[in-house]
Amino acid sequence: MTRFLVSAPLRLTLAALLSSTLLTSCLDDKEPSCSSDALAPTLAVVSPKTGTVNTPVEVRYTIQIANSCGQFKSLTEQRNGNNIYLSPLVSYEGCSCPQIASDYTGSFKFTAPTPGKYVFHFLKLDNTILTDTLTVQ
């Protein structure tokens, strides 16, 4: 049987290191940070079928929030010609969240600057795109 001899100074150093590590982790009373933002899948979009140039129309949407720690945060809009890409964002706060999904219905005002067909694009739960079209005269 082979024995390793550890000198007294090395034993004291190892003991001090182990003690300080344990003490530091016990004294750290910070709770873990459990917050994140995520795109929410869209379940439905409802807008008028027709509109008038420079007149706001209301576009309503319903999104799914994955659990009880989620809250609607914002809706971002990106335009590419007459295609409008909308991204609803949900903020999740909390480490222990009951997995109870809920829906949130919101709306935004859209004003078309010129006549034409405008297509609203939202991401669905299955990663396909949900669209709704507005014809503006």
N, C-alpha and C positions, 0 to 999 in steps of 0.2 A: 504494500500500500504506500502510495506516495503522499507525502504531506507538504503543504506549502506553508512556509513560515512568513507571516506578515509582521513587519516591524511595528512597534508601538506607535511611532508617529504616523505611519500609514493607516493603522487602525483608527486612530483618533481623527484623522482627516476624513476617512470614509464615514465614520459615525457622525461627524459634524455635518457632512454633506447630506447624508440621509435624513438626519434630524431637521435640517433647515428646509429640505424639500417637503417633508411631511408637514412641518409647521406652516410653511407658506401656503400649501394647498388647503390646509384647514382654515387658515385665516382669510383666504380669499372668499369673501361673501358676495361677490358679484354674481348675479343671476345670468345664465346664458342669454345671449341676445337671439331672440327668435322672431325676426321680422324680415319680410321680403315683399317685393312687388311682383305681380305676374299678370300677363295678358289673360283676360277672361274670355271663355268661349261664348259666342252669341247664339241665343236660342231663337230669336225672332227679330225682324225689322219691319216697321210699318211707316210708310210715308205716303203722302198724297201721290196720285199717279200723274197729276199735271200741276204746273205752277206758272208764275209770271216772272219775267226778268225783273231783277232788283226787288223782289218781294219775298221776305222770309217765309219758309215753310218749316213745319216741325217734323223732324224725323225721330220716331220713337224706336227704342231697341230694348231687348231683354237679354241679360247676360246671366251666366251661372257663376255663383260664388261657391268654391269647393268645400269650405267648412265654416264653422261659426266664428272663427277669428278673422274672417275676411270682411272688408268694407270697400265699396266702390271708391276709387281715388280720382280718376280722371278719364277723359276721352281725348285721344289725340287724332288729328286729322291730317292726312297728306293727300295732296291733289296731283294728279298726272293727267292733264287735259280735263276731260269730263268724267274721269274715274276718281272717285273719292274713297280713300282707304281709311277706315276708322278702326282704332285700337282702344278698346276699353281696358283700363288698368285697375287691378284690385290690390289693395294693401292688406297683407296678413300680419297680424301682431299677436304673438303669444306662442308658448311652447307646447301647451297641452290644449288641443282644440278638438272638441267633439266633431266627428266627421258627418256633420249634417249640412248637406248642400242647400243653398237657397238661391232664389232669383232676385235680381234687381232690375227694375225698369227705369230707364232714363230717357232723356230727349235732348236734342240740340237743334238749333236753328240753322238752316242752310239757305243761303241767298245765291242764286245763280246770276252771274254777271252778263251772260249772253244766252240766246235761245239755243236749245239742243237737248239731247238725251244725256242725263247724268246718271251714273251708276254708282251706288254705294256698295262698298265691299267690307264684309265683316268675316272674321275667322270663326268657324264653327268648332264644336267639340271634337269632331273626327278629323280635324285639320283640313277640311274642305272650305270653300268660300261660300258664304251666304250673300246674295246680292238682292238689291231692290233698285228699280229704275224710276226716275222722275223725268218727265218730258216738260221742258220749259219753253213757253212761247213769248 
